[in-house]
């Protein structure tokens, strides 16, 4: 056995980072993503396929807050970035939470981006940063407050949330360093170095330098917004560790952050709980965004996996 990362060999790393193998059948969950998002587009006020760049993949779906009207103060903005290991899904499966969040008073933005292996991770990160910059400059046109942008993403989307929180890129995109006011990466990947040694690199094609450059845990900002991390109960040890370590590093810098446990969920269906306004995760994000009275205090200590 040749250990490649944290005492794991190649076969063990493949197991640890194979999220799909942690559920018996992913297809019903993916169908639920698509069905719930289609219902949101059909039943809610929305602006679809809004371009934030020149590439055909660079599109947003925007759902104004319920009751939005000219002259009302701008609403907080919930930007959601989908997962799919940077090679699957789109915004079209990624707005299922819009009913709950718009009803609570938020503008919801679902981000589309190009997928690997057609593009590099550098390009995907760039697209999401440009999407955020577009939202900052234009969301007031849709009733949103550019001073209250919150970002959330699942799995690869959690990584991309981390890329938006990272320091050092804002001036190049003409946005202030504090453009993100709160964040909730779910099942995120924050240190990409182990992925270089897994089957994921068959489509990501990352060098060690690429992984280091795009690892949010290695590029923490000088100032950090409130952070919520969460993941499914049945996730692998490495997926859990990635979030735990990122939260620990965040808090060690003095930034506010907490872990929200979600018992009974997995890597994929935790996203579906965002459309439940009573779920612990949704309540925590509502509280972070100032959308609801303070919910019962959710433990802020790092989780135990004993």
Secondary structure by P-SEA (a helix, b strand, c coil): cccccccccaaaaaaaaccccccccaaaaaaaaaaaaaaaaacccccccccccccccbbbbbbccccccccccccbbbbbbbbcccccccccccccaaaaaaaabbbbbbbbbbbcccccaaaaaaaaaaaaaaaaaccccccccccbbbbbbccaaaaaaaaaaccccccccccccccccbbbbccccccccccccccccccccccaaaaaaacccccccccccbbbbbbcccccaaaaaaaaaaaaaaaaacbbbbbbbbcccccccccccccccccaaaaaaaaaaccccccccccccccccc
